[in-house]
Amino acid sequence: MGNRTTNPLVSIIIPCYNYGIYLEEAIQSALNQTYKNIEVIVVNDASTDPLTLSKITELEESLITQVIHHKKNKGISATRNTAIKVATGKYILPLDADDKIDPTTVEKTVEVLETNSKIGFVSMGMRFFGDVDDVFIPPKYNFYTLLYRNIISPTSLFRKEAWEQVGGYNEDFIYGYEDWEFWINLGKNGWDGFLIEEPLFQYRKHGKSMIDTAIKNHHLIINQLLHVHHELYIPINSKKIKNKWLEKTKSKSVPL
């Protein structure tokens, strides 16, 4: 499937804020896909680090990716939305600048969306590297589980039309878990999810990632989710859901 030029275009979007030290690895993993009909869009979210600025300049000169600049730092949600607005792909794959993907990621995830129109997003297992060496395969997709447990990889393929339907990533989620809120929003609007039980996503653990930041603000984000999607939680008791979230926070075996 990956070698046919008639395959739908996939836009791999890479937000970057002061992650020049990792950026080249992320881009290379995107370009090394077995599925060839892709475009790579990098958004520089007003980086200040000299190394990052140098890497961004090199990218612009090489023309191997499209580069967009924010004049002011806007955060991960707004940066992803900026990239997706200009993306021309039928499908979108967000990839943070400090992470990587397996060479078969796009090929395997596109196959799922192309064969089932009800599925709006395809998640995958995660391989941790860096400070932690581990593999995590989340449970199969279930919307009600998703309401209290973040079971979807932040790097998951989704339909651009689904993103348009829900209005993109919620830019009010500045403390993290913006991807979690996005998946909940897709599910609420009738889109199914699907899990590929392989660690295709490579998540770098270095103590400064968005997930690390989110964990520090976990209680705040829980309250924000309960407020934004209150109609989903009232029937099943928001206090019960909140307690389940807190239980998951204490578990060291399950990443959030």
C-alpha positions in Angstrom: 0.0 0.0 0.0 2.8 2.4 0.9 4.2 2.7 -2.6 1.1 3.7 -4.6 1.0 7.4 -5.5 -2.8 7.3 -5.4 -2.8 6.8 -1.7 -4.3 9.8 0.2 -1.9 12.5 1.4 -1.0 12.4 5.0 0.2 15.6 6.8 2.7 15.0 9.6 2.7 18.1 11.8 5.6 18.9 14.2 5.2 21.7 16.7 8.6 22.9 18.0 9.5 25.2 20.9 13.2 25.1 21.9 13.5 21.4 21.0 16.2 21.9 18.3 18.3 19.3 20.0 15.7 16.6 19.1 14.0 18.1 16.0 16.1 16.4 13.4 15.3 12.9 14.8 11.6 13.6 14.7 11.7 14.9 11.1 13.9 12.0 9.9 11.4 9.5 11.4 8.6 11.2 9.5 10.6 11.2 6.2 11.6 7.5 6.6 8.0 6.2 6.3 7.2 3.3 4.1 4.2 5.2 3.1 5.5 7.9 0.7 2.6 10.3 0.1 3.3 12.6 3.0 4.0 16.2 3.7 5.8 17.4 6.8 4.9 20.8 8.4 7.1 22.2 11.2 5.7 25.1 13.3 8.3 27.1 15.2 6.3 28.4 18.3 8.5 31.4 18.8 11.6 29.5 19.9 14.4 31.4 21.6 17.0 28.8 21.9 19.9 29.5 19.4 20.3 25.8 18.5 16.6 25.5 17.7 16.7 28.7 15.6 19.7 27.4 13.7 17.9 24.0 13.0 14.8 25.9 11.8 16.9 28.0 9.4 18.5 24.8 8.0 15.1 23.3 7.5 13.9 26.4 5.5 17.0 26.3 3.3 16.7 22.5 2.7 13.1 22.8 1.5 12.4 19.2 2.8 9.6 20.5 5.0 7.3 23.4 5.2 8.1 25.8 8.0 5.7 28.2 9.7 6.7 30.7 12.4 4.7 32.1 15.3 5.8 35.6 16.3 4.6 34.9 19.9 4.6 31.6 21.8 1.1 30.2 21.7 1.4 26.7 23.2 0.9 23.2 21.8 -2.8 23.4 20.9 -2.6 26.6 18.9 0.6 25.4 17.3 -1.0 22.2 16.1 -4.0 24.1 14.9 -1.8 26.4 12.9 -0.2 23.5 11.1 -3.4 21.7 10.4 -5.1 24.8 9.0 -2.5 24.9 6.2 -2.2 21.1 5.9 -3.5 19.7 2.6 -3.6 16.0 3.7 -6.8 14.0 4.1 -5.3 12.6 7.3 -3.2 14.3 10.1 -0.5 12.9 12.3 0.7 15.1 15.1 4.3 14.4 16.2 6.0 16.4 18.9 9.6 17.6 18.1 11.1 15.4 20.8 9.4 12.1 19.7 9.7 9.7 16.8 7.6 7.2 14.9 8.3 3.7 13.5 8.8 3.6 9.7 5.5 1.7 9.2 3.3 4.0 11.4 1.6 5.9 8.6 1.1 2.9 6.4 -0.6 0.9 9.1 -2.8 3.7 10.5 -3.9 4.9 7.0 -5.0 1.3 6.2 -7.4 1.4 9.1 -9.0 4.8 8.2 -9.3 3.8 4.6 -11.2 0.7 5.3 -13.6 2.0 7.9 -15.3 5.4 7.5 -16.7 5.4 11.0 -13.3 5.4 12.6 -12.0 9.0 13.1 -8.7 8.3 14.7 -6.2 5.5 15.1 -4.0 5.1 18.1 -1.0 2.8 18.8 1.2 1.4 21.5 4.1 3.4 22.8 7.8 2.7 23.2 9.5 4.8 25.8 13.1 5.8 25.4 15.5 8.2 26.9 15.3 8.3 30.7 12.9 5.3 30.6 13.1 2.1 28.5 9.7 0.5 28.4 6.7 -0.5 26.2 3.1 0.3 26.9 0.1 -1.1 24.9 -3.1 0.6 26.1 -6.4 -1.1 26.2 -8.6 -1.3 23.1 -10.6 1.8 22.4 -13.7 2.4 24.5 -15.2 5.9 24.8 -16.4 5.5 28.4 -12.9 4.4 29.4 -11.5 7.4 27.6 -13.6 9.7 29.8 -11.5 8.9 32.9 -8.3 7.5 31.4 -6.1 8.9 28.7 -5.8 5.7 26.6 -5.0 7.4 23.2 -1.4 8.2 22.2 -0.9 11.9 21.5 0.6 10.8 18.2 -2.4 9.2 16.5 -3.7 9.5 12.9 -7.0 11.3 12.5 -9.2 12.6 9.7 -8.9 16.3 9.0 -12.6 16.5 8.5 -13.0 15.3 12.1 -10.7 18.0 13.3 -12.8 20.6 11.4 -16.0 19.2 12.8 -14.9 19.8 16.5 -13.2 23.1 15.9 -9.6 21.7 16.3 -7.6 21.4 19.5 -9.0 23.4 22.4 -6.6 26.2 22.9 -7.8 26.9 26.5 -6.0 23.7 27.6 -2.6 25.4 28.2 -1.5 23.1 31.0 -1.5 19.8 29.0 -3.8 16.9 28.1 -5.0 19.0 25.1 -4.8 15.8 23.1 -7.0 13.9 25.6 -9.7 16.6 25.4 -9.5 16.4 21.6 -10.1 12.6 21.6 -13.0 13.0 24.0 -14.4 15.7 21.7 -14.1 13.4 18.7 -15.8 10.6 20.5 -18.6 12.9 21.7 -19.2 13.9 18.1 -19.7 10.3 17.0 -16.3 9.3 15.8 -14.9 5.9 16.8 -11.3 5.2 17.7 -9.1 2.2 17.0 -6.0 0.8 18.6 -3.1 -0.8 16.7 -1.5 -3.0 19.4 2.1 -2.3 18.3 4.5 0.2 19.8 4.7 2.3 16.7 5.0 5.6 18.6 8.4 6.3 20.3 7.9 8.7 23.2 11.0 10.3 24.6 11.1 10.6 28.4 13.4 13.4 29.6 11.4 15.1 32.4 10.5 18.2 30.4 7.8 16.9 28.1 4.2 18.1 27.9 3.0 15.0 29.8 5.4 15.8 32.6 4.0 19.3 32.8 0.4 17.9 32.6 1.0 15.6 35.5 2.1 18.5 37.7 -1.2 20.2 36.9 -3.4 17.1 36.9 -6.1 18.3 39.4 -6.5 21.6 37.5 -6.9 19.8 34.1 -9.4 17.3 35.6 -11.6 20.1 36.7 -11.2 21.8 33.3 -12.3 18.6 31.5 -15.3 18.1 33.8 -16.3 21.7 33.1 -15.9 21.6 29.3 -17.6 18.2 28.9 -19.9 18.4 31.9 -22.8 16.8 30.0 -20.8 13.6 29.5 -20.0 13.2 33.2 -23.2 14.1 34.9 -25.0 10.8 34.1 -22.1 8.8 35.4 -21.3 11.0 38.4 -18.5 13.4 38.0 -17.1 12.8 41.5 -16.7 9.1 40.7 -14.9 9.9 37.5 -12.7 12.4 39.3 -11.7 9.7 41.9 -10.9 7.3 39.1 -8.6 9.8 37.5 -6.8 10.3 40.9 -6.3 6.6 41.2 -4.7 6.4 37.8 -2.4 9.3 38.8 -1.0 7.1 41.6 -0.4 4.1 39.3 3.2 3.9 38.1 2.4 1.2 35.6 0.0 3.2 33.5 1.3 6.4 31.7 -1.2 9.3 31.5 
